[in-house]
Amino acid sequence: MKKINKILCEIVLILRNFSLKEKIVFFSLAIIFAASFLSLLWKINNIFLIEIPASGGALTEGAIGTPRFINPVLAMSDADRDMTNLIYSGLLRPDNKGNLIPDLAEKFEISRDSLSYTFFLKQNLVWHDGKPITSDDIIFTIQQAKDPNIKSPRRASWEGVEVEKLGDLSVRFSLEKPYVPFLENATIGILPKHIWKEAMSDQMSFSEFNIKPVGSGPYKIKKINKNSSGIITSYEMVSNKNFALGKPHIKNLILRFYPSEKDLLNAYLKGSIDSISAIAPQSAEKIKRNSSNLKTLSLPRVFGVFFNQNNAPIFSKKEIRSGLNLATDKKRIIDEVFQGFGTKIDYPIPPGTFGALPPEEEIFSPEKARALLLKNGWTFDEKEKIWEKKNKGDILRLEFSLATSDTPDLKQTAELLKSMWEAVGIKVKIKIFEIGDLNQNIIRPRKYDALLFGEVVGRDSDPFAFWHSSQRNDPGLNIALYTNIKVDKLLEQARTISDEDERREKYEEFQREVVKDAPAIFLFSPKFIYLLPNYLKGTEEMESITAPSERFSQIYKWHIKTDKIWKIFAKD
């Protein structure tokens, strides 16, 4: 210490002997040196610093509809499923990249014969109210889903599946026969038995816990807001510190509900909400702010025209089905109806889904469509402006009706199809139905000539329900009433094969066989449009969802605020 003091005294004596000019030069150099040194330290420090998510901030999102059943067993509407995804956790959870990751489950095991799935829960899991989560909750939830009196939309997924308790934190599911996509079932949200056990089957839909839910998901209810009529207008939620995958970074989340897309868009334009989704493509570009990030996510959906030969015998003629396909400009539909927010498809499994085949080259050719009809004995009546053909003493006329729902996208698509087909002389009558009426009175009894409709294929594609001959009648989903023994066998085999390459080969062969028979015209797979504020981070890796509500599957990783720490202290 004495030595340092001596050196400092010597420096002071030297400085006293400096002239004013020398002192100015010396102190200027000293300041430059200090600034350079501090700048160098700052740069070195930044090299070793990384930005990490920090807790805090708030996000307000808008949605259409009003939640009625925030319950994984009963959820029916998009509003129901949005809230259910935020409040509840399943054994597994989608990762928004087409895969499933453990949620409440620590791990799972599949038997060699693929007939049993054993799940082991993580330690110390609790519900939003602090009660422990056990295997009893898992068993209770599946029993409710299977109960025919409850009429759960998830019931079909659990038919033929038995569940047994192995321990407080382990359960086993037993299947009657192998079903490779079974793991998808494990994403169902788990209900707390201690909350619901007093509700009888016929009382579950009337419980107040359907609108005041207690779950174990990333967010829990803080406040419910209603209008003067008692209709729920928003839910205010806070992050769940006990969430199985870690406390979400965004502290406060508000979901506001609007009766129509018009009201939703007005709220967004006024700045009342930060993010919106599932809006018409025509609206997206118009309302996009400079501060917005427009994300488009893949949806495993197949939209097409499905022919009903039973209702319209004219479709028993393959040249008609193939001719209509040749006369369909799919690119025009995607460009005009969806503003490019869609993908052209030519097969029953959409792009980005397991087993999908790449789309074919564009075959749109009205000239080839006309030539195909002429080749097969059809003649065009110039006076009546319609194609005709003699058939066992009768005259077949090429005219039919096209049924679809009253959604703007499908109505516009139907009008385009009508204009394309009538351009080659095919008469088409469009029939528009409200979605509920379409499902109950048209699709279920199969009362349509041709149907413009969409199918939700799912993450791990199993087209059995859509194309196996056993599914031709309600409640089956084979809306083309398609029958092919070879296809039946391929579908039956594929759902039991665990080897991915072998299973993929079966699905590819199945698709080529279907396209060869032309029971439908496959049109497009739409993109899910999501407008988010550009200050929101953690959504960069979001690629695909199977339903709109899955946009929240990885919300616990989203963040608004950030911190910086040294790399050596960061978690891998």
N, C-alpha and C positions, 0 to 999 in steps of 0.2 A: 504493500500500500504506500509506504514511504517512497518507494522507487517511482511509482506512478505520479505521486504528487510532485516529485522532483522534476519529472519530464514535463508536466503541465506548466510548472513555473518557468522552465526554460523556454517553452513555446510562447508564453505570455511576454517574456522579456524580448524575444525576437520580434514579436508583433509590434511591441512599443517602439522599436527602432525603425519600423517600416514607415515609409512616406505615405501620405494620403493615397496617392495613386497606386502604390504597391499594396496597400491594405484593400483597396477596391478590387484589384485584380485577384488577390488571394481569396477574399470572401466570395467573389463571383465563381471562381474555380471550385471552391469548397461546396457552394450551393449546387453547382452542376454535378459535381461528384456524388453528393448525397442524393440528388434526384435520380441520377442514373443508377445508383446502387439500389435505391428503393424500387425503381421500375424493374430492375433485373430480378429483385426478390419477388415482386408481384407476378412477373412472368413465370418464374420457376415454380411459385406456389400454384399458379393456374394449371401448369402442366400436370401437377399431381392431384388437382381437384376435379371432381365430376359432379354433375347435377343430378339430384335424386328427388323423387316425389316427396312433398311435405303435406302434412295434414292441414285442412282448412278449406275455405272457399265454399261457394254455393252454386248450384246449377238448377235452373228451372226449365222443365220441358213441358211441351203441350202435347195432348193426345185427343183423338176423337172418341166420343162415347162416354158412358158413365159406368164405373165398376159396380157390379152387383154381387159377384161371387169371387172374392179374393181368396181362393181356395183351390189348391192344385187338383183336387178330385172333382170339383164342380165348374171350374173356370171355363167360360164359353166364348166371351167376346174378347177382342183385342185389348180393351181396357182392363178386363179381368186378368188376362195373361200378363200384361205389362206389370201390374201391381204384384201378382203372384211371383213373378220372376225376381222381384226386388225383395220381397218379404220372406220367401221360403228358400230352402236349400234341399238338394237331392243327394243321393249317394254319389252321383257323378254330375259333372257340369260341363256344358259345351265350352270349347276354348276359342270359338269364333274363327277357327281355321279348318273346321271340318272334323275335329277330333273331340274326344271326351276325356276329362281329367278328373281325378278324385276330388270330392267336395267333403261331404260328411264322412265318406269312406277313407280309411287309411290305405287300404289295398283290397283287392278281390282275387279270387281264384276260380278258374273254370276247370271242371272235370274233363278227363280225356274224352269221354263220350259226348261232351258238350250238353249234358242234360242237367247239370247242377252248377249254380253260381253262388259262391260263398263270399259274403262281404264282411269286412271287419271295420268297425267304426273307430274314429280317432278318440283319444282319451280326452276327458274333461270338456266335452261338448255341452253347451247349455242353450236353452231357448231364450228368447228376448226377455222373458220374465225371470230368468235365472235358474229355472228348473233344469235338471240334467236330461240329456237326450240318451235314450237307450234303444235296444232292439225292439222293445215293446211298441215304440212309436212307429217303427218301420212296418211291423206286422199289422198294426192298427190301420195305417194308411192304405196298405194293399187290400186289406179286408173291405175297407170302405169303397175303394175303387172297383172291387169285384161285386159288390152288393147290387143285385138287379133292381132293388127298390130305390136306390139312390140315382140310378141312370147316369152314371159318370161317363163323360166323353172318352175317358181313358179305359173304360171297362174292357173293350175288345183286346187291348194290349196285354191284359192279364188273364184272359181265359185260358184254362189249362195249366196255369202256373200255381204251384203250391209254395207257401213260405213257412219256414219253421225257425224257432229260436234255438240257437246253439249256446248262447251265453248272453250276458247283459249288453255286450258290444259286438255280437256277431249273429248273422242270420244266413239261412241258405234258401235259395230259390230252386225249385225242382220243376223241370219241364217234361211234358209227355213225349216230345220229340225234339231233336236239335233245331234251333232257330238262331242263326248267327247274329242277326240284328238285335238280339234280346237286350244287350247292354243299353240300348237307347231307352228302354223302360226305366232304367235306374236313374234317369234324370228327373223323374216325377218328384215334386216337392213333398217333403215329409211333414205330416200333421202332428201336433203335440197331443198325445192321447189324453193327458190330464186335463186339457181344455175341452176336448170334443167327446169324451167317453160318455157323457150324460145325454148327448143328442142321439135320439133314435133315428133309424134310417129315414123315416118320413118327416123328420124334423130338421135334418141337417141343412136343407136349403133355406130354412127360416131363422137360423141362428144369427145373432148379432156379430158373431166372430167372422162371418163372411165379409163384413165391412169394417170390423175392428180386429184384424188378424194378429195373431201372435205366431211368429215363425222363428227361424234361425238364420235367415238370409242376411245379405250385406246391409240392409237398412231396416229400421223399425219405425213404427208410427209415432209421431210426436203430436200431430194435431190434424183433425179432419175439419175441413171447411165446407159449409153448405149454403145454398141460397135461400131466399125467403120461402121457397116451396119445399124445402127440405131435401133438395137434390144435391148430391155431393159435387162440389166444384173443384176441390183440390185436396191432395194429401201432402202434409209437410212431414218429412222423414229425417232422421239423423242416422249417422253411421253406427253400425253395430260393432263395438270393440271386441265382442266375442265371436265374430264371424269365423268360420272354420278355416278360411283361407287368408285371414289377416284383416285387421280393421281397414275399411275403405278410406282412401285419402280425402275424398270430398266429404266435408263434414255435414253439410245440409243439402238435401235433395227435395225438390218440390215437383210434383206431377199435377198439372192443371188439365182439366177436361173441358172439351167444347162440343157442342151438339152437331157441328158440321165442319167441313174443310174450310168453308168461307170464314167462319168465326175463328178457326185456328190460324188461318193465314193473316187475318186482321190483327190478331193478338201478337203475332210474330212481327208484323210490320210496325206495330206500336211499341215494340220492345218489351212487352209484358212477359215474354218467354224467351229463353236463350236458344232452344233447339226444338226441332220438329222432324217428323218422319212420316213415311207412308203417304206422301202427297203426290198429286198428279204430276207427271213429268213437265207438263206445260207450265205449271206453277213454279217449279223449282228454280229455273233460271231467272224468272221474273222477279222473285222476291229475295234472291240470294244477295246478302250484304257483302261489302268488302271485308267485313270482319268475320265472315262465315267460312266454314270448311264444308264443302259438299262431298259427302262420301256416297259411293254406290257399292252396295254389297250384293253378292250372288245369293239367289234364292233357289232352292231345288224344286222348281215348279215347272210344269209342262202345260202350256196352253195350246189347244188345237181344236180341230173340228172332228167330232166323232160321229160316225155314220151308224144309223140304226136300220139294219136291213129288215127287221121284223115289222117296223112301222112304215118303212118306205122301201118296198121290194126293188125299186129301181137301183138301189145301192148294192144289190146282189151282183150287178154287172161291174167287173173289175175295171173295165175301160172308163166307166163313169168316175169311179173313185180316183183312178190314176189321172184322168183328164182334168179333174178339178184341182189336183195337186199341181199339174203343169200350168194351170191358169192362175195360180196363186203367187203373187209377188210378196214374199215374206219381208224382204228388205224395205219395201215401201211401207208396210205396216209398222215396222220398228221405227223407221224414220219419221213418219207422219203422226202416229199415235203416241209413241213413247219417246220421241225426240232423241232417238239413239240409245235410250236407257233400257236396252234389252239385247238378247242374244238369239240369233236365228238357230232353230233346232230342226233336226230331221229324224230324230229317234225318240223312243219313249223315255230314255233316261237323259236328263239335262246335263249340259257341260258342268264340270266341277264336282260331279257326283260319282261315287264309285261305280265303275263299269261303263261310264259314258264313252261313246264313240265320237270322233271329231265330225263336225258338220260336213255335209257334201257340198260340192260346188253348186252354184245357183243353177236351177233347172227351169226357171220361169220361162215359159214359151207358149203364148196363146195359139200360135200357129201349129205347134206340135199337139196341143190339146184338140184342136179341130181335126187335124189329120188322124188322130187316134180314134175319134168318134166315127169319122168316115170309113176308116179301115174296118171297123167292127159293125158296119151295116146301118149306121145312123145317117139320116138325111135331114137337111135343114129346110123347114117350111118357110120360105121367104115371106109369105103372106101373114102367117101367124107369128113369125119370128121365133120359132122354137124347134128344137131337135126332136125327131120322131123315129120310131123303129117298130116294125111289125114283129109281134111275138105271139105265136100260136093263135092267130086269128084276131088278137087284140093289137091296139096301137099304144105303144109306150111313149109317153111324153116326158122330156127331160125338164122337170120342174119339181121343186121341193121347198120345204120351209126350213129356216135356220133359227133355232131357239138359243137365247142367251140371257144373261142377267142385265139389270138396268144400271150397271156401273158405266160411267162415261167411257172408259177405255175399251170395254167390250162392245158397247154400242157403236163406237166409232170403227172398231175393227170389223164388226158385222157389216156396216155400211160399205167399207172398202171391199170386203169379200164379195158382197153383192154386185158392186160395180165391176170388179174384175171378172166374175163369172158371167155376168150378163153381157160383157164385152165379147164373149165367145158364143153367145146365144143360149145360155143356160138361165132359166127363169128361177128367181129366188124370192121367197117371201120371208121377211124378218119378223120374228116374234120375240118381244121383249117382256121379261117377267121380273117382278121383285124377287130378290134372292131367296127369301123364305118360300115363296110360291113356286119358284123354279125347282127348288130342292124337293119339296113335299109333293107337288102335284104334277111335275113334269119329269124330273130325273128319276125319282124313286119308282114310279110306275112305268118308266121308260116310254113316255108318250111324246116322242119327238122324232122328226125325220133326221135332222142333223143338229148337233149340239156344239156350240162354241163355249168351251168351258176350260177350267184349269184344274190340275191335279197337283197336290203337294206330295212330292216323292219321298222326302225325308233325307237325313244325313247319310245313313247307311242304306242305300237303295234296296228295297224289296218290292218289286213291281207285281208281286203275286196278286194283291187285291185288285189291281187295275187290269190285269190281262189274263189271269187264269180263268178257264171256262166255268169253274165252280162259282165264280163271282159275278156272273152275268145278271143275276136278279138281286133286287134289294134284300139285305143291306150291302151286298157286294158293290164294288166300285168299277166293275168292267162295263163302262158306259158305251163302249163300242159293241157290246154283246159278242165279243170276239171268241172264236173257238178254233183251236189248233192243238192237236194231240202232242205234237213235237214241242210246242211252246209250253204246254202244261208240264211236260216231263222236265224240261230245262228249268222252269221256275221252281218246281218241287225239289229238284236236286240242288240248285244254287243256294237256297236258304238253309241247307244243312251242311254245306261245305265250309270248313274253316280255313282251308288253304286259299289265300287271296288270289293268287294267279289262276288257279283252277276255277274259282268262283267267278272271276272276271271274264274268263273265256266263255262260261255258260251264259253270262249276261250279254256279252257281245253277240253270241250266236242267237240268243233269244231276240235281240233287237233287229238283226238282219232278217230273221224269219218274219217278224211282224211287219217290217217295212215292205217286204216282198209281197205280203198279202194286202197291204194298203187299207187297213180298216179305219184309218184316221189320217188327217193331214196335221202333222206336227208343225206348229207355227213359231213360237218364241218362248223364251224364259225371261221374265222381266227382272229388272234390277230394283233392289230396295234402295230408295233415296232417303238419305239422312243428312239434315243440315245441322251442323254443330258450330259453336263459337270457336274461333281459331286459337283462343287462349287455352282451350281444353286440350290436355296432353294425355297420352296413354291409349289413344284409340288408333294409333298408326297401324298396328298389326291386325286390326279387325278386317277380315276378308269375306266371311260368309256366315249366313244364319239360315235356319230352316223355318223360322217363323219370326214375325216382327218383334215379339217380346224378347227374343234371344239377343237383341242388341245390348241388353243389360247384363248378359252373362259374365262379362269381364269388367263390370263397372267398378269393382273394388280396386282395379289397377289405374283407373282414370284419376287425373289430378289437375289441379289449377295452380297451386302454389308449389314452389321448389326450394330446396336447400342445396348448398354445396359442401361436400366433405372430401377428405383425402381418399384416394382410391384404395389405399390399404385398409380403410375402415368400412368400405362398401361390401355389402353382402353379394355373393355370387348369385 
